[in-house]
Amino acid sequence: MIVAIFVGMLLLLFLLGFAVPYALIITSVVGMLYGGKFGIVNMGTMAQKLTAGVNSFVLLAIPFFMLAGKMMNVGSITKRIFKFCNALVGWIPGGLGQVNILASVVFAGMSGSAVADAAGLGTIEIEAMKEEGFDVEFAAGITAASSTIGPIIPPSIPLIVFGSACGVSISSLLVGGIIPGVLCAVTLGLMVAAISVKRNYPRRAFPSLGELWDLFRHSILALMTPVILIGGILSGVFTATEAAGVATLYATILVCVVYREVSLKEVIATFKSAATESVAIMLVVAGSTLYGYMITKFQIPSIVLNFFLSVSSNKYIFLLMINIFLLFVGCFMDANAAIMILGPILTPAAIAFEVNPVHFGLIMVFNLMIGLITPPVGTCLYATARVAGISFDRMVKGALPYYLPLAITLIIITMIPQVTLLLVH
């Protein structure tokens, strides 16, 4: 019965249109009343759990990374990245499609957000591809698919949320996402090349060394952002939260002082936008912390573990069930909300099946990132369709070929833990 309350009621409130934080808090209160009125936990403890959820040093990384990504979108940094990536890989079969992927990899090392990638770089990428003669569905499809790399390669907001919710090292999660992110880019690139050869899409000529150097010279400061962040985290110079602060400071100096491209009014608007989006995420974190506390009190993780053990004691059967479940969840639920709600329930079960929590975190996040381009609630699909100026149906059609490389990447990440854990100390 208690599982029905904590899961069934939450889903019912979602269907009724309740915002995620309120649905989580209401479900927690009802569960508390069912568990013996105020015997299971008092109202003071509830208030403490709500505030404790956001009173975390590591969560400061979220608004900082969000602000860094937005600052780079306001200036010409995204354009500089795109031009350099075009010279670097635009001659490979697929041309601007390959550029689209590489630019997403570079931008991923700056913002950690799939939607920021789709909305920021997407505007430049889709317009350039249309001018070169690419079908708009193809351009929109690869833009949406490549944006899923953003939350895998560090910095990654979903990985930070997972680490905070499940007590897993955030630095280890971020480092663990490097190889899976590159692998995702490679599989997407192979699909782009296959489609482009078949459709005879254009590609640019091989660049001269002079052209490469000139573009590199004009982009070097922008390209240094992921180098500073990833290098700093890998070397232990600074933590993930400190890396977020460095990224924000660097992006602000680059856009406002070095390039001098934005006005004070635009800077203020960017700060407001980042603050608004950060507050929305923090409300989810607060509600999820209370929800997680309540499900732990009622020993729901143990109930879930016993369910999986009743089906099979094989680790890979467990991971198969988890992947199917998370792919389904990703179709309907916001990724950060799903991580905060399900992470504390599923992670103990994964550990019991001898799955490394860092490995499991990457599996969970990558599943939910696929959900960002899966109907009916594919956030990146809607964002990219708006940028491309096409209907949602055409957007889904354009994204269809890329489910295969994403699925292959997911299988490799799931079945070969070393892909995730190789760089983790």
PEFENUR-V650087 format. One record per residue. N is the residue number from 0. PHI is phi in radians with two decimals (* if undefined). OMEGA is omega in degrees with one decimal (NA if undefined). NEAR is the number of other ideal C-beta (glycine too) atoms within 12 Angstrom. Layout:
n,phi,omega,near
N,PHI,OMEGA,NEAR
N,PHI,OMEGA,NEAR
This chain:
n,phi,omega,near
0,*,-176.6,15
1,-1.15,176.6,26
2,-1.13,179.0,24
3,-1.09,178.9,18
4,-1.20,-174.0,27
5,-1.27,179.4,41
6,-1.78,-176.5,28
7,-1.11,-178.9,18
8,-1.16,178.9,29
9,-1.07,178.4,39
10,-1.11,179.3,22
11,-1.08,179.1,18
12,-1.13,175.5,27
13,-1.06,-178.9,27
14,-1.12,178.8,13
15,-1.37,175.3,13
16,1.66,177.5,10
17,-1.19,174.8,20
18,-1.13,-174.2,18
19,-0.95,-177.9,34
20,-1.05,-177.9,34
21,-1.20,177.7,24
22,-1.10,179.9,35
23,-1.16,-178.0,44
24,-1.19,179.5,33
25,-1.07,179.1,28
26,-1.08,179.8,38
27,-1.13,179.8,42
28,-1.13,178.6,31
29,-1.09,177.4,26
30,-1.10,178.5,36
31,-1.11,179.4,31
32,-1.12,179.5,21
33,-1.14,-176.1,23
34,-1.36,177.4,23
35,2.11,-178.4,14
36,0.95,-177.2,14
37,-1.74,-177.4,15
38,-1.31,-174.9,12
39,-1.37,179.5,25
40,-2.92,-178.5,27
41,-1.60,-175.4,15
42,-1.14,178.1,18
43,-1.09,178.5,11
44,-1.13,178.3,21
45,-1.05,179.6,30
46,-1.09,178.9,19
47,-1.11,-179.1,18
48,-1.18,178.7,32
49,-1.10,-178.8,32
50,-1.34,-179.6,19
51,-1.13,-178.6,20
52,-1.06,-177.8,34
53,-1.81,178.9,32
54,-1.49,-174.4,17
55,-2.38,179.9,24
56,-1.08,-175.8,18
57,-1.15,-178.7,35
58,-1.27,173.9,35
59,-1.07,-179.9,27
60,-1.11,-175.9,42
61,-1.11,178.7,45
62,-1.10,179.7,34
63,-1.16,179.4,40
64,-1.12,179.1,51
65,-1.12,179.3,43
66,-1.16,178.9,41
67,-1.05,179.2,46
68,-1.09,-179.4,49
69,-1.21,177.8,41
70,-1.07,-179.5,42
71,-1.24,177.2,49
72,-1.28,-179.5,38
73,-1.20,-178.7,32
74,-1.50,-177.0,34
75,-1.69,-176.3,25
76,-1.04,-179.5,45
77,-1.09,178.9,40
78,-1.18,178.8,29
79,-1.12,178.1,36
80,-1.08,-177.3,43
81,-1.10,-178.9,41
82,-1.11,-179.8,34
83,-1.17,178.5,32
84,-1.11,177.8,41
85,-1.10,178.7,36
86,-1.19,-174.4,34
87,-1.31,-174.8,28
88,-2.24,-177.3,33
89,-1.13,-179.4,36
90,-1.52,178.4,23
91,-1.29,176.3,31
92,-0.88,-174.4,25
93,1.96,173.7,37
94,0.83,-175.9,40
95,-1.15,174.1,43
96,-1.13,176.3,51
97,-1.19,177.1,39
98,-1.07,178.6,45
99,-0.95,-178.0,51
100,-1.20,-178.7,50
101,-1.10,178.6,40
102,-1.11,177.2,52
103,-1.16,177.6,51
104,-1.11,-179.4,41
105,-1.16,-178.9,43
106,-1.17,177.4,52
107,-1.04,179.9,49
108,-1.36,179.9,46
109,-2.14,-171.3,52
110,-1.91,-178.4,50
111,1.26,-176.7,53
112,-2.23,179.2,50
113,-1.20,-178.4,49
114,-1.17,176.9,41
115,-1.08,177.5,41
116,-1.12,-177.0,52
117,-1.08,-177.1,50
118,-1.41,-177.2,34
119,-1.42,178.1,41
120,-1.13,-175.6,52
121,-0.97,-179.7,43
122,-1.04,-179.3,28
123,-1.22,-174.2,34
124,-1.12,-176.0,49
125,-1.15,179.8,43
126,-1.10,179.4,23
127,-1.12,-179.4,31
128,-1.19,177.2,41
129,-1.11,179.6,24
130,-1.14,-179.7,15
131,-1.46,177.7,26
132,1.77,175.9,19
133,-1.34,173.5,35
134,-1.08,-176.7,26
135,-1.15,177.9,29
136,-1.14,178.5,33
137,-1.11,-179.2,39
138,-1.09,-179.6,45
139,-1.18,-178.4,46
140,-1.09,-178.2,45
141,-1.27,176.2,54
142,-1.12,179.3,56
143,-1.16,-177.3,56
144,-1.14,-178.1,51
145,-1.23,179.3,53
146,-1.16,178.9,54
147,-1.21,177.5,54
148,-1.21,-175.8,53
149,-0.89,-178.5,54
150,-1.45,178.1,53
151,-1.80,177.4,54
152,-1.29,-179.1,49
153,-1.14,1.7,52
154,-1.41,-176.2,56
155,-2.36,178.9,54
156,-1.13,178.1,53
157,-1.05,178.4,50
158,-1.19,175.9,54
159,-1.13,177.9,49
160,-1.08,179.7,48
161,-1.09,-179.4,50
162,-1.06,179.7,43
163,-1.18,-176.8,41
164,-1.26,-171.0,45
165,-1.93,178.1,39
166,1.18,179.8,23
167,-1.87,-179.1,36
168,-1.00,-178.6,25
169,-1.20,178.5,43
170,-1.06,178.6,37
171,-1.14,178.0,35
172,-1.10,-178.5,51
173,-1.13,178.2,49
174,-1.14,179.4,38
175,-1.10,-178.6,42
176,-1.46,-174.7,53
177,-1.13,-177.3,37
178,-1.15,175.9,28
179,-1.00,178.5,50
180,-1.14,177.6,47
181,-1.14,178.7,31
182,-1.06,177.8,32
183,-1.06,178.7,44
184,-1.09,-179.6,42
185,-1.13,-178.8,28
186,-1.15,176.4,32
187,-1.14,179.1,43
188,-1.09,177.9,34
189,-1.13,177.8,26
190,-1.16,177.6,35
191,-1.05,-180.0,42
192,-1.08,-179.0,27
193,-1.10,-179.9,21
194,-1.16,-175.7,32
195,-1.18,177.1,34
196,-1.12,-179.7,18
197,-1.12,-176.9,14
198,-1.65,178.2,21
199,1.03,177.1,14
200,-1.28,-176.4,30
201,-1.32,171.5,23
202,-2.52,-176.5,28
203,-1.43,177.4,26
204,-1.26,178.9,13
205,-1.10,-174.5,15
206,-1.28,173.5,24
207,-1.41,178.9,13
208,-1.09,179.4,11
209,-1.12,179.6,11
210,-1.14,179.1,21
211,-1.05,-178.8,23
212,-1.12,-178.8,16
213,-1.11,179.5,17
214,-1.20,179.0,26
215,-1.12,-178.9,23
216,-1.09,-179.0,17
217,-1.45,-177.2,23
218,-1.93,-170.0,30
219,-0.98,-178.3,20
220,-1.17,177.5,26
221,-1.18,-178.2,40
222,-1.22,-179.7,34
223,-1.26,-176.9,27
224,-1.02,178.9,44
225,-1.13,178.7,40
226,-1.11,179.6,23
227,-1.11,-176.3,32
228,-1.15,-176.2,46
229,-1.16,178.7,36
230,-1.09,179.9,20
231,-1.15,179.4,30
232,-1.22,-178.9,41
233,-1.09,-176.9,25
234,-1.44,-179.9,16
235,1.43,179.4,15
236,-1.13,175.5,16
237,-2.54,180.0,25
238,-1.37,179.4,28
239,-1.07,179.8,44
240,-1.17,177.5,30
241,-1.13,176.9,26
242,-1.09,178.4,42
243,-1.13,177.2,44
244,-1.12,177.5,27
245,-1.08,-179.5,32
246,-1.06,180.0,43
247,-1.13,179.4,40
248,-1.08,-178.7,23
249,-1.10,-179.6,33
250,-1.11,-179.4,46
251,-1.15,177.8,31
252,-1.10,-178.1,24
253,-1.08,-175.1,32
254,-1.33,-172.2,35
255,-1.57,-174.3,26
256,-1.84,-175.7,17
257,-1.30,-177.2,21
258,-1.50,178.9,23
259,0.90,-173.5,15
260,-1.89,-175.0,25
261,-2.18,178.6,28
262,-1.55,178.0,14
263,-1.05,179.0,11
264,-1.07,-179.8,11
265,-1.20,178.1,21
266,-1.11,179.2,26
267,-1.08,179.0,17
268,-1.09,179.0,19
269,-1.15,177.7,33
270,-1.09,179.7,26
271,-1.10,-179.5,18
272,-1.09,178.8,24
273,-1.13,179.8,35
274,-1.12,-179.3,20
275,-1.06,-179.2,18
276,-1.20,178.9,28
277,-1.16,179.1,33
278,-1.07,179.4,19
279,-1.05,178.9,24
280,-1.18,-178.1,39
281,-1.16,175.3,32
282,-1.11,176.8,29
283,-1.12,179.6,41
284,-1.08,-179.4,42
285,-1.07,179.6,36
286,-1.09,-178.5,39
287,-1.21,178.1,45
288,-1.13,176.4,40
289,-1.10,179.7,41
290,-1.06,179.2,46
291,-1.11,178.2,39
292,-1.10,-177.8,32
293,-1.18,-178.8,40
294,-1.18,175.9,40
295,-1.23,177.8,28
296,-1.03,-179.0,27
297,-1.56,175.5,30
298,1.02,179.4,19
299,-1.15,175.3,34
300,-0.99,178.3,29
301,-1.19,177.8,20
302,-1.11,179.2,23
303,-1.12,178.4,33
304,-1.05,179.5,23
305,-1.10,177.2,17
306,-1.11,180.0,22
307,-1.10,179.5,29
308,-1.16,178.5,19
309,-1.23,177.9,13
310,-1.45,-180.0,18
311,-2.91,175.3,16
312,-1.72,-179.6,16
313,-1.44,-177.1,15
314,-1.03,-174.3,26
315,-1.32,171.8,20
316,-1.16,176.6,18
317,-1.03,-179.2,31
318,-1.14,176.3,34
319,-1.10,179.0,23
320,-1.11,179.3,28
321,-1.09,-179.7,37
322,-1.08,179.9,32
323,-1.08,-179.2,19
324,-1.11,-177.0,29
325,-1.21,175.5,38
326,-1.07,177.7,31
327,-1.16,179.9,20
328,-1.06,-179.0,32
329,-1.08,178.7,40
330,-1.25,-171.3,26
331,-2.18,-171.4,25
332,-2.17,174.1,35
333,-1.01,-173.5,36
334,-1.07,-177.9,46
335,-1.12,177.7,47
336,-1.14,179.8,38
337,-1.10,179.3,39
338,-1.13,-177.8,48
339,-1.18,-178.2,46
340,-1.41,-171.5,44
341,-1.58,-177.7,44
342,-0.94,-179.7,46
343,-1.14,178.7,38
344,-1.45,-172.2,39
345,-1.50,-176.8,42
346,-1.07,176.2,36
347,-1.03,177.7,29
348,-1.14,178.9,35
349,-1.08,179.0,38
350,-1.10,178.3,24
351,-1.12,176.8,22
352,-1.54,177.5,30
353,1.12,172.9,17
354,-1.68,178.5,32
355,-1.00,-177.1,27
356,-1.07,175.9,36
357,-1.17,176.5,39
358,-1.03,-179.7,38
359,-1.13,178.6,43
360,-1.04,178.2,49
361,-1.17,177.2,54
362,-1.06,-177.7,51
363,-1.11,-177.7,53
364,-1.13,-178.5,52
365,-1.14,174.6,49
366,-0.98,-176.9,46
367,-1.25,175.4,50
368,-1.23,173.8,53
369,-1.07,177.1,46
370,-1.08,178.8,40
371,-1.15,177.9,46
372,-2.06,179.6,49
373,-2.06,176.8,35
374,-1.11,3.8,25
375,-1.59,-176.8,16
376,-1.97,179.6,24
377,-1.56,-174.1,36
378,-0.98,-178.7,39
379,-1.22,176.2,48
380,-1.12,-179.9,44
381,-1.15,-179.3,29
382,-1.09,-178.5,31
383,-1.25,178.0,47
384,-1.06,178.4,34
385,-1.15,179.3,23
386,-1.14,-177.0,31
387,-1.40,-179.2,36
388,1.25,179.7,19
389,-2.16,179.8,28
390,-1.28,-179.6,18
391,-1.13,179.5,26
392,-1.08,178.6,16
393,-1.17,178.5,23
394,-1.12,179.6,39
395,-1.10,178.6,28
396,-1.06,-179.7,23
397,-1.18,-177.6,34
398,-1.46,-173.6,42
399,-0.90,-176.6,27
400,-1.07,-172.6,31
401,-1.56,174.1,46
402,-1.16,-179.3,30
403,-1.13,178.5,21
404,-1.10,177.9,35
405,-1.18,178.0,42
406,-1.15,177.9,28
407,-1.09,177.9,24
408,-1.07,179.2,40
409,-1.06,179.3,39
410,-1.10,-179.8,26
411,-1.12,179.2,25
412,-1.05,-177.5,41
413,-1.20,-171.7,34
414,-1.47,-177.4,20
415,-2.11,-176.2,22
416,-1.03,-178.1,28
417,-1.07,177.9,19
418,-1.03,179.0,32
419,-1.52,-168.3,40
420,-1.66,-174.3,27
421,-1.01,-176.3,23
422,-1.62,-177.4,26
423,-1.40,-178.0,30
424,-1.41,NA,14
